[in-house]
Amino acid sequence: MGLNFLLNTGPMGTGDLEPLAYENMAKLSAWMKVNGESIHGTRALQGKETASVPATTKGDVRYLYLLPVIKGENPPAPAQVSMTGLDGTYQAQLLDDGKMLPVTRDGDTLVVARPEGVVANTVRVIKLSPVGK
């Protein structure tokens, strides 16, 4: 989507951050250790490419982000996610546990099935890689 995410925190009068800020930064650090490849060196989708969820690109690889359901803020994740504008055959894998996901093609659209229970209280990332490269 071509945006940046800023942490909305600042120091208290003592110069320290709130304890919750440290907890949240630890969670972000742990997430980045697993999913950092989907952030570092990526760009917004280019040209005719679109996805049904937020997505980024790095070379031939695409990253699809499954957002957690936050009551009143976003709808439940769909049973499948899709991406248009890619030629060839792709495989899909969850970055955090390595699970391979089924990929089908419907014309110009790649469809990735989301297994039950995949949506957690954090962002999950699907890595779409071309097969045979």
DSSP file (Angstrom, degrees, kcal/mol; ACC not computed):
  #  RESIDUE AA STRUCTURE BP1 BP2  ACC     N-H-->O    O-->H-N    N-H-->O    O-->H-N    TCO  KAPPA ALPHA  PHI   PSI    X-CA   Y-CA   Z-CA
    1    1 A M              0   0    0      0, 0.0    55,-0.1     0, 0.0    43,-0.1   0.000 360.0 360.0 360.0  -3.2    0.0    0.0    0.0
    2    2 A G        +     0   0    0      1,-0.2     2,-0.3    41,-0.0    54,-0.0   0.865 360.0 126.0  70.5  38.1    3.1    2.2    0.0
    3    3 A L        -     0   0    0      2,-0.0     2,-0.3     0, 0.0    -1,-0.2  -0.793  51.9-130.1-125.8 168.6    2.9    3.5    3.6
    4    4 A N        -     0   0    0     -2,-0.3     2,-0.5     2,-0.0     0, 0.0  -0.848  14.8-138.6-113.4 153.4    5.1    3.7    6.7
    5    5 A F        -     0   0    0     -2,-0.3     2,-0.4     2,-0.0    -2,-0.0  -0.962  17.9-165.2-114.3 124.2    4.2    2.6   10.2
    6    6 A L        -     0   0    0     -2,-0.5     2,-0.4     2,-0.0    -2,-0.0  -0.889  22.7-121.9-110.6 138.3    5.2    4.8   13.0
    7    7 A L        -     0   0    0     -2,-0.4     2,-1.4     1,-0.1    -2,-0.0  -0.656  21.0-142.6 -75.8 128.2    5.3    3.8   16.7
    8    8 A N        +     0   0    0     -2,-0.4     2,-0.3     2,-0.0    -1,-0.1  -0.602  59.0 106.7 -95.0  75.4    3.0    6.2   18.6
    9    9 A T        +     0   0    0     -2,-1.4    -2,-0.1     8,-0.0     8,-0.0  -0.984  38.0 178.9-148.5 156.9    5.0    6.5   21.8
   10   10 A G        -     0   0    0     -2,-0.3     8,-0.4     6,-0.1    11,-0.1  -0.951  38.1 -76.8-151.7 168.6    7.2    9.0   23.5
   11   11 A P        -     0   0    0      0, 0.0     6,-0.2     0, 0.0     5,-0.1  -0.311  37.3-128.3 -73.3 152.7    9.2    9.3   26.8
   12   12 A M    >   -     0   0    0      4,-3.7     3,-1.9     1,-0.1     5,-0.0  -0.253  46.3 -83.3 -80.6-179.4    7.6   10.0   30.2
   13   13 A G  T 3  S+     0   0    0      1,-0.3    -1,-0.1     2,-0.1     0, 0.0   0.754 131.5  58.2 -59.4 -25.1    9.0   12.9   32.4
   14   14 A T  T 3  S-     0   0    0      2,-0.2    -1,-0.3     1,-0.0     3,-0.1   0.585 117.6-112.1 -80.6 -10.2   11.7   10.5   33.6
   15   15 A G  S <  S+     0   0    0     -3,-1.9     2,-0.2     1,-0.4    -2,-0.1   0.247  83.4 113.9  94.8 -12.7   13.0    9.9   30.1
   16   16 A D        -     0   0    0     -5,-0.1    -4,-3.7     1,-0.1    -1,-0.4  -0.492  67.5-117.0 -86.0 160.6   11.8    6.3   30.1
   17   17 A L        -     0   0    0     -6,-0.2    -1,-0.1    -2,-0.2     5,-0.1  -0.573  42.0 -86.0 -88.1 160.8    9.1    4.9   27.9
   18   18 A E    >>  -     0   0    0     -8,-0.4     4,-1.2    -2,-0.2     3,-0.9  -0.359  40.1-115.9 -59.0 145.3    5.9    3.5   29.4
   19   19 A P  H 3> S+     0   0    0      0, 0.0     4,-1.9     0, 0.0     3,-0.2   0.856 116.4  58.6 -53.8 -37.1    6.3   -0.2   30.4
   20   20 A L  H 3> S+     0   0    0      1,-0.2     4,-2.7     2,-0.2     5,-0.2   0.847  99.3  58.2 -62.5 -33.6    3.7   -1.2   27.7
   21   21 A A  H <> S+     0   0    0     -3,-0.9     4,-2.3     2,-0.2    -1,-0.2   0.911 106.1  48.2 -62.8 -41.7    5.8    0.4   25.0
   22   22 A Y  H  X S+     0   0    0     -4,-1.2     4,-2.0     2,-0.2    -1,-0.2   0.900 111.6  50.3 -65.0 -40.5    8.7   -1.9   25.9
   23   23 A E  H  X S+     0   0    0     -4,-1.9     4,-2.0     1,-0.2    -2,-0.2   0.926 112.0  47.3 -61.8 -45.1    6.4   -4.9   25.8
   24   24 A N  H  X S+     0   0    0     -4,-2.7     4,-2.4     1,-0.2    -2,-0.2   0.878 110.2  51.8 -66.7 -37.5    5.0   -3.9   22.4
   25   25 A M  H  X S+     0   0    0     -4,-2.3     4,-2.5     2,-0.2    -1,-0.2   0.863 108.1  52.6 -66.8 -34.7    8.6   -3.3   21.1
   26   26 A A  H  X S+     0   0    0     -4,-2.0     4,-2.2     2,-0.2    -2,-0.2   0.900 110.1  48.4 -65.1 -40.7    9.5   -6.8   22.3
   27   27 A K  H  X S+     0   0    0     -4,-2.0     4,-2.3     2,-0.2    -2,-0.2   0.917 112.2  48.6 -64.2 -43.3    6.5   -8.2   20.4
   28   28 A L  H  X S+     0   0    0     -4,-2.4     4,-2.5     2,-0.2    -2,-0.2   0.904 110.3  51.7 -63.5 -41.4    7.5   -6.3   17.3
   29   29 A S  H  X S+     0   0    0     -4,-2.5     4,-1.8     2,-0.2    -2,-0.2   0.919 110.3  48.0 -61.2 -44.8   11.1   -7.5   17.5
   30   30 A A  H  X S+     0   0    0     -4,-2.2     4,-1.0     1,-0.2    -1,-0.2   0.897 112.1  49.9 -63.3 -40.4    9.9  -11.1   17.8
   31   31 A W  H  X S+     0   0    0     -4,-2.3     4,-3.0     1,-0.2     3,-0.5   0.911 109.1  52.0 -64.2 -42.6    7.6  -10.7   14.8
   32   32 A M  H  X S+     0   0    0     -4,-2.5     4,-2.1     1,-0.2    -1,-0.2   0.837 101.4  60.5 -65.2 -33.0   10.4   -9.1   12.7
   33   33 A K  H  < S+     0   0    0     -4,-1.8    -1,-0.2     1,-0.2    -2,-0.2   0.868 117.4  31.7 -60.9 -34.9   12.7  -12.0   13.5
   34   34 A V  H  < S+     0   0    0     -4,-1.0    -2,-0.2    -3,-0.5     3,-0.2   0.857 135.3  25.0 -88.6 -40.5   10.2  -14.3   11.8
   35   35 A N  H >< S+     0   0    0     -4,-3.0     3,-2.3    -5,-0.1     4,-0.2   0.301  81.5 113.5-112.6   6.5    8.7  -12.0    9.1
   36   36 A G  G >X  +     0   0    0     -4,-2.1     4,-2.6     1,-0.3     3,-2.1   0.784  69.5  66.2 -55.0 -32.0   11.4   -9.4    8.5
   37   37 A E  G 34 S+     0   0    0      1,-0.3    -1,-0.3    -3,-0.2    -2,-0.1   0.776  95.6  58.9 -62.2 -23.2   12.0  -10.6    4.9
   38   38 A S  G <4 S+     0   0    0     -3,-2.3    -1,-0.3    -6,-0.1    -2,-0.2   0.493 116.7  32.5 -82.7  -2.2    8.5   -9.4    4.1
   39   39 A I  T X4 S+     0   0    0     -3,-2.1     3,-1.6    -4,-0.2     2,-0.2   0.739  97.9  81.4-115.6 -53.5    9.4   -5.9    5.2
   40   40 A H  T 3< S-     0   0    0     -4,-2.6     3,-0.1     1,-0.3    -1,-0.1  -0.409 111.3  -2.8 -66.9 123.9   13.1   -5.2    4.5
   41   41 A G  T 3  S+     0   0    0      1,-0.2    -1,-0.3    -2,-0.2     2,-0.2   0.585  99.9 132.6  76.3  11.3   13.8   -4.2    0.8
   42   42 A T    <   -     0   0    0     -3,-1.6     2,-0.3    16,-0.1    -1,-0.2  -0.504  36.1-162.2 -93.0 164.8   10.1   -4.6   -0.3
   43   43 A R  E     -A   57   0A   0     14,-2.4    14,-2.4    -2,-0.2     3,-0.1  -0.869  32.2 -83.2-134.4 168.3    8.1   -2.2   -2.3
   44   44 A A  E     -A   56   0A   0     -2,-0.3    12,-0.2    12,-0.2    -1,-0.0  -0.352  66.2 -79.1 -65.1 155.5    4.4   -1.6   -3.0
   45   45 A L        -     0   0    0     10,-0.6     2,-0.3     1,-0.1    -1,-0.1  -0.260  55.2-137.7 -56.2 145.8    2.9   -3.7   -5.7
   46   46 A Q    >   -     0   0    0     -3,-0.1     3,-1.9     4,-0.0    -1,-0.1  -0.738  46.8 -22.5-111.9 156.1    3.8   -2.4   -9.2
   47   47 A G  T 3  S-     0   0    0     -2,-0.3    -2,-0.0     1,-0.3    38,-0.0  -0.188 125.2  -6.1  56.7-127.3    1.9   -2.0  -12.4
   48   48 A K  T 3  S+     0   0    0     37,-0.1    -1,-0.3     2,-0.0     2,-0.2   0.406 100.0 119.6 -85.4   1.5   -1.2   -4.1  -12.9
   49   49 A E    <   +     0   0    0     -3,-1.9     2,-0.3    36,-0.2    36,-0.2  -0.486  33.3 165.9 -74.8 134.8   -0.7   -6.2   -9.7
   50   50 A T  E     -F   84   0B   0     34,-1.4    34,-2.7    -2,-0.2     2,-0.3  -0.968  15.2-161.2-140.9 157.0   -3.4   -6.1   -7.1
   51   51 A A  E     -F   83   0B   0     -2,-0.3    32,-0.2    32,-0.2     4,-0.1  -0.962  27.8-128.9-138.2 156.4   -4.2   -8.2   -4.0
   52   52 A S  S    S+     0   0    0     30,-2.4    31,-0.1    -2,-0.3    -1,-0.0   0.544  99.2  34.6 -81.3  -7.4   -7.3   -8.7   -1.8
   53   53 A V  S    S-     0   0    0     29,-0.4    13,-0.1    13,-0.0    -2,-0.1  -0.877 112.5 -67.8-134.1 166.0   -5.2   -8.0    1.3
   54   54 A P        +     0   0    0      0, 0.0    11,-2.8     0, 0.0     2,-0.3  -0.317  65.2 176.6 -55.2 141.1   -2.2   -5.7    1.9
   55   55 A A  E     - B   0  64A   0      9,-0.2   -10,-0.6    -4,-0.1     2,-0.3  -0.984  21.0-165.2-150.0 155.1    0.8   -6.9   -0.1
   56   56 A T  E     -AB  44  63A   0      7,-2.0     7,-2.4    -2,-0.3     2,-0.3  -0.855  13.0-138.8-134.0 171.6    4.4   -6.0   -1.0
   57   57 A T  E     +AB  43  62A   0    -14,-2.4   -14,-2.4    -2,-0.3     2,-0.3  -0.975  17.0 176.4-134.8 147.3    6.9   -7.2   -3.6
   58   58 A K  E >  S- B   0  61A   0      3,-2.5     3,-2.0    -2,-0.3     2,-0.2  -0.811  70.2 -53.0-148.2 105.5   10.6   -8.0   -3.6
   59   59 A G  T 3  S-     0   0    0     -2,-0.3    -1,-0.1     1,-0.3   -17,-0.0  -0.474 122.0 -17.9  62.9-127.9   11.9   -9.3   -6.9
   60   60 A D  T 3  S+     0   0    0     -2,-0.2     2,-0.3    -3,-0.1    -1,-0.3   0.477 120.6  93.7 -87.0  -3.7    9.8  -12.2   -8.0
   61   61 A V  E <   -B   58   0A   0     -3,-2.0    -3,-2.5    68,-0.1     2,-0.4  -0.699  55.5-163.4 -97.0 141.5    8.4  -12.8   -4.5
   62   62 A R  E     -BC  57 128A   0     66,-2.3    66,-3.5    -2,-0.3     2,-0.5  -0.947   6.0-152.2-119.8 145.1    5.1  -11.3   -3.2
   63   63 A Y  E     -BC  56 127A   0     -7,-2.4    -7,-2.0    -2,-0.4     2,-0.5  -0.975   6.1-162.7-119.4 126.2    4.1  -11.0    0.5
   64   64 A L  E     -BC  55 126A   0     62,-2.8    62,-3.0    -2,-0.5     2,-0.6  -0.927  11.3-145.3-110.5 130.7    0.4  -11.1    1.5
   65   65 A Y  E     - C   0 125A   0    -11,-2.8     2,-0.8    -2,-0.5    60,-0.2  -0.853   3.3-156.4-105.5 119.6   -0.5   -9.8    4.9
   66   66 A L  E     - C   0 124A   0     58,-3.4    58,-2.2    -2,-0.6    54,-0.2  -0.838  20.0-148.3 -93.2 110.4   -3.3  -11.4    6.9
   67   67 A L        -     0   0    0     -2,-0.8    10,-0.1    56,-0.2    56,-0.1  -0.525  16.3-112.3 -81.5 143.4   -4.5   -8.8    9.4
   68   68 A P        -     0   0    0      0, 0.0     2,-0.6     0, 0.0    53,-0.1  -0.370  35.2-103.7 -69.9 154.5   -5.9   -9.9   12.7
   69   69 A V        -     0   0    0     51,-0.4     2,-0.6    53,-0.1     0, 0.0  -0.705  36.0-170.3 -81.1 120.5   -9.5   -9.2   13.4
   70   70 A I    >>  -     0   0    0     -2,-0.6     3,-3.0     4,-0.2     4,-1.5  -0.960  34.1-108.5-113.5 115.6   -9.9   -6.2   15.7
   71   71 A K  T 34 S+     0   0    0     -2,-0.6    -2,-0.0     1,-0.3     0, 0.0  -0.118  99.0   2.1 -49.6 124.6  -13.5   -5.9   16.8
   72   72 A G  T 34 S+     0   0    0      2,-0.2    -1,-0.3     1,-0.1    -3,-0.0   0.367 122.7  73.6  82.4  -5.0  -15.2   -3.0   15.2
   73   73 A E  T <4 S+     0   0    0     -3,-3.0    -2,-0.2     1,-0.4    -1,-0.1   0.765 101.6   7.8-111.3 -34.3  -12.2   -2.0   13.1
   74   74 A N  S  < S-     0   0    0     -4,-1.5    -1,-0.4     3,-0.0    -2,-0.2  -0.992  74.4-105.3-148.4 155.1  -11.9   -4.6   10.3
   75   75 A P        -     0   0    0      0, 0.0    -5,-0.1     0, 0.0    -4,-0.0  -0.297  51.7 -81.6 -75.2 162.8  -13.9   -7.5    8.9
   76   76 A P        -     0   0    0      0, 0.0    -9,-0.0     0, 0.0     0, 0.0  -0.279  57.9 -92.1 -59.2 149.8  -13.0  -11.1    9.5
   77   77 A A        -     0   0    0    -10,-0.1    42,-0.1     1,-0.1     4,-0.1  -0.365  46.6-109.8 -63.6 142.3  -10.3  -12.5    7.2
   78   78 A P        -     0   0    0      0, 0.0    -1,-0.1     0, 0.0     3,-0.0  -0.274  21.5-114.4 -70.5 161.5  -11.7  -14.1    4.1
   79   79 A A  S    S+     0   0    0      1,-0.1    35,-2.6    34,-0.1     2,-0.3   0.683 101.6  20.1 -69.2 -17.7  -11.4  -17.9    3.6
   80   80 A Q  E     - G   0 113B   0     33,-0.2     2,-0.3     2,-0.0    33,-0.2  -0.987  69.7-147.1-147.2 155.3   -9.1  -17.2    0.7
   81   81 A V  E     - G   0 112B   0     31,-2.5    31,-3.2    -2,-0.3     2,-0.3  -0.881  18.2-158.7-120.2 156.5   -6.9  -14.4   -0.5
   82   82 A S  E     - G   0 111B   0     -2,-0.3   -30,-2.4    29,-0.2   -29,-0.4  -0.928  12.8-165.4-138.6 159.8   -6.1  -13.5   -4.1
   83   83 A M  E     -FG  51 110B   0     27,-2.2    27,-3.3    -2,-0.3     2,-0.3  -0.990   9.8-162.5-144.2 133.3   -3.6  -11.7   -6.2
   84   84 A T  E     +FG  50 109B   0    -34,-2.7   -34,-1.4    -2,-0.3    25,-0.2  -0.792  63.7  47.7-113.0 159.1   -3.9  -10.6   -9.9
   85   85 A G  S    S+     0   0    0     23,-1.2     2,-0.4    -2,-0.3   -36,-0.2   0.502  75.6 120.8  95.8   5.6   -1.3   -9.6  -12.4
   86   86 A L        -     0   0    0     22,-0.6     2,-0.3    -3,-0.2    -1,-0.3  -0.876  46.2-153.7-105.5 134.1    1.2  -12.4  -11.9
   87   87 A D        +     0   0    0     -2,-0.4     2,-0.1    -3,-0.1    21,-0.0  -0.730  55.6  21.8 -98.2 152.9    2.2  -14.8  -14.7
   88   88 A G  S    S-     0   0    0     -2,-0.3     2,-0.4    42,-0.1    -2,-0.1  -0.348  97.4 -44.2  92.8-171.9    3.4  -18.3  -14.2
   89   89 A T        -     0   0    0     42,-0.3    42,-2.8    -2,-0.1     2,-0.3  -0.832  53.9-171.4-104.2 136.2    3.0  -20.8  -11.3
   90   90 A Y  E     -D  130   0A   0     -2,-0.4     2,-0.3    40,-0.3    13,-0.1  -0.903  13.7-148.9-126.4 152.8    3.4  -19.8   -7.7
   91   91 A Q  E     -D  129   0A   0     38,-2.9    38,-2.5    -2,-0.3     2,-0.4  -0.891  15.3-144.5-115.4 153.3    3.7  -21.6   -4.4
   92   92 A A  E     +DE 128 101A   0      9,-0.8     9,-2.7    -2,-0.3     2,-0.3  -0.952  19.1 173.6-124.1 138.5    2.4  -20.1   -1.1
   93   93 A Q  E     -DE 127 100A   0     34,-1.7    34,-3.3    -2,-0.4     2,-0.4  -0.999  32.7-122.4-143.7 136.7    4.0  -20.5    2.4
   94   94 A L  E  >  -D  126   0A   0      5,-2.7     4,-1.7    -2,-0.3    32,-0.2  -0.663  21.8-147.2 -74.6 129.8    3.2  -19.0    5.8
   95   95 A L  T  4 S+     0   0    0     30,-2.5    -1,-0.1    -2,-0.4    31,-0.1   0.873  89.7  54.8 -67.7 -36.6    6.4  -17.4    7.0
   96   96 A D  T  4 S+     0   0    0     29,-0.4    -1,-0.2     1,-0.2    30,-0.1   0.822 127.6  12.7 -74.7 -29.9    5.9  -18.0   10.7
   97   97 A D  T  4 S-     0   0    0     -3,-0.1    -1,-0.2     2,-0.1    -2,-0.2   0.439  93.8-122.2-125.3  -0.4    5.5  -21.8   10.6
   98   98 A G     <  +     0   0    0     -4,-1.7    -3,-0.1     1,-0.2     2,-0.1   0.483  52.9 159.2  76.8   1.5    6.5  -22.8    7.1
   99   99 A K        -     0   0    0     -6,-0.1    -5,-2.7    -5,-0.1     2,-0.3  -0.372  38.1-131.4 -63.8 131.3    3.2  -24.4    6.2
  100  100 A M  E     -E   93   0A   0     -7,-0.2    -7,-0.3    -2,-0.1    -1,-0.1  -0.648  21.1-153.1 -82.2 140.1    2.6  -24.7    2.5
  101  101 A L  E     -E   92   0A   0     -9,-2.7    -9,-0.8    -2,-0.3     2,-0.1  -0.887  22.5-102.3-115.6 144.6   -0.8  -23.4    1.3
  102  102 A P        -     0   0    0      0, 0.0    11,-1.9     0, 0.0     2,-0.4  -0.415  35.7-163.7 -66.3 137.7   -2.8  -24.5   -1.7
  103  103 A V  E     +H  112   0B   0      9,-0.2     2,-0.3    -2,-0.1     9,-0.2  -0.988  10.1 176.6-123.8 131.4   -2.6  -22.1   -4.7
  104  104 A T  E     -H  111   0B   0      7,-2.6     7,-3.2    -2,-0.4     2,-0.4  -0.863  21.4-131.8-125.6 165.3   -5.0  -22.2   -7.6
  105  105 A R  E     -H  110   0B   0     -2,-0.3     2,-0.4     5,-0.2     5,-0.2  -0.967  15.3-176.0-121.4 134.9   -5.4  -20.0  -10.7
  106  106 A D  E >   -H  109   0B   0      3,-3.1     3,-1.5    -2,-0.4     2,-0.5  -0.820  68.5 -65.6-125.9  88.7   -8.6  -18.5  -12.0
  107  107 A G  T 3  S-     0   0    0     -2,-0.4    -1,-0.0     1,-0.3     0, 0.0  -0.565 121.4  -8.0  67.5-119.6   -7.6  -16.7  -15.2
  108  108 A D  T 3  S+     0   0    0     -2,-0.5   -23,-1.2    -3,-0.1   -22,-0.6   0.351 121.1  92.6 -88.4   4.5   -5.3  -13.9  -14.2
  109  109 A T  E <   -GH  84 106B   0     -3,-1.5    -3,-3.1   -25,-0.2     2,-0.4  -0.878  61.0-153.1-111.4 127.6   -6.0  -14.4  -10.5
  110  110 A L  E     -GH  83 105B   0    -27,-3.3   -27,-2.2    -2,-0.5     2,-0.5  -0.818  16.6-158.9 -89.3 134.2   -4.0  -16.5   -8.1
  111  111 A V  E     -GH  82 104B   0     -7,-3.2    -7,-2.6    -2,-0.4     2,-0.5  -0.970   5.7-165.7-120.0 126.0   -6.1  -17.8   -5.2
  112  112 A V  E     -GH  81 103B   0    -31,-3.2   -31,-2.5    -2,-0.5     2,-0.3  -0.948  17.7-134.9-112.7 123.6   -4.5  -18.9   -1.9
  113  113 A A  E     -G   80   0B   0    -11,-1.9   -33,-0.2    -2,-0.5   -34,-0.1  -0.589  13.1-142.2 -76.5 134.4   -6.7  -20.9    0.5
  114  114 A R        -     0   0    0    -35,-2.6     3,-0.1    -2,-0.3     5,-0.1  -0.875  19.8-133.0 -97.0 117.4   -6.4  -19.8    4.1
  115  115 A P    >   -     0   0    0      0, 0.0     3,-1.5     0, 0.0     4,-0.2  -0.281  34.2 -85.0 -68.0 157.4   -6.5  -22.7    6.4
  116  116 A E  T 3  S+     0   0    0      1,-0.2   -37,-0.0     2,-0.1     0, 0.0  -0.273 113.5  20.1 -57.5 143.7   -8.7  -22.7    9.5
  117  117 A G  T 3  S+     0   0    0     -3,-0.1    -1,-0.2     1,-0.1    -3,-0.0   0.543  84.4 121.5  77.0   6.7   -7.2  -21.0   12.5
  118  118 A V    <   +     0   0    0     -3,-1.5     2,-0.5     2,-0.1    -2,-0.1   0.811  52.1  82.7 -74.5 -28.0   -4.6  -19.1   10.5
  119  119 A V        +     0   0    0     -4,-0.2     2,-0.1   -42,-0.1     4,-0.1  -0.658  60.5 165.9 -82.0 123.5   -5.7  -15.7   11.7
  120  120 A A        -     0   0    0      2,-0.7   -51,-0.4    -2,-0.5     4,-0.1  -0.306  56.0 -77.7-116.9-160.5   -4.2  -14.9   15.1
  121  121 A N  S    S+     0   0    0    -53,-0.1     2,-0.3    -2,-0.1    -2,-0.1   0.223 113.1  52.5 -90.2  15.5   -3.8  -11.8   17.2
  122  122 A T  S    S-     0   0    0    -56,-0.1    -2,-0.7   -55,-0.1     2,-0.3  -0.910 101.2 -79.9-140.6 167.6   -0.9  -10.7   15.0
  123  123 A V        -     0   0    0     -2,-0.3     2,-0.3   -56,-0.1   -56,-0.2  -0.549  42.3-157.2 -71.5 129.2   -0.3  -10.1   11.3
  124  124 A R  E     -C   66   0A   0    -58,-2.2   -58,-3.4    -2,-0.3     2,-0.4  -0.846   8.1-143.8-105.3 147.4    0.5  -13.4    9.5
  125  125 A V  E     -C   65   0A   0     -2,-0.3   -30,-2.5   -60,-0.2     2,-0.5  -0.945   7.4-158.4-121.0 130.7    2.4  -13.3    6.2
  126  126 A I  E     -CD  64  94A   0    -62,-3.0   -62,-2.8    -2,-0.4     2,-0.6  -0.922  13.1-149.6-102.6 126.6    2.0  -15.5    3.2
  127  127 A K  E     -CD  63  93A   0    -34,-3.3   -34,-1.7    -2,-0.5     2,-0.6  -0.878   6.5-160.8 -97.7 119.5    5.1  -15.7    0.9
  128  128 A L  E     +CD  62  92A   0    -66,-3.5   -66,-2.3    -2,-0.6   -36,-0.2  -0.906  16.8 177.3-100.3 116.0    4.2  -16.2   -2.8
  129  129 A S  E     - D   0  91A   0    -38,-2.5   -38,-2.9    -2,-0.6     2,-0.1  -0.936  32.9-110.4-121.1 141.8    7.2  -17.5   -4.7
  130  130 A P  E >   - D   0  90A   0      0, 0.0     3,-0.8     0, 0.0     2,-0.3  -0.464  35.8-120.7 -67.6 140.8    7.5  -18.5   -8.4
  131  131 A V  T 3  S+     0   0    0    -42,-2.8   -42,-0.3     1,-0.2     0, 0.0  -0.652  92.2  21.8 -82.2 136.0    7.9  -22.3   -8.9
  132  132 A G  T 3         0   0    0     -2,-0.3    -1,-0.2     1,-0.0   -42,-0.0   0.594 360.0 360.0  87.3  11.5   11.0  -23.3  -10.7
  133  133 A K    <         0   0    0     -3,-0.8    -2,-0.1   -73,-0.0   -73,-0.1   0.369 360.0 360.0-119.6 360.0   13.1  -20.2  -10.0
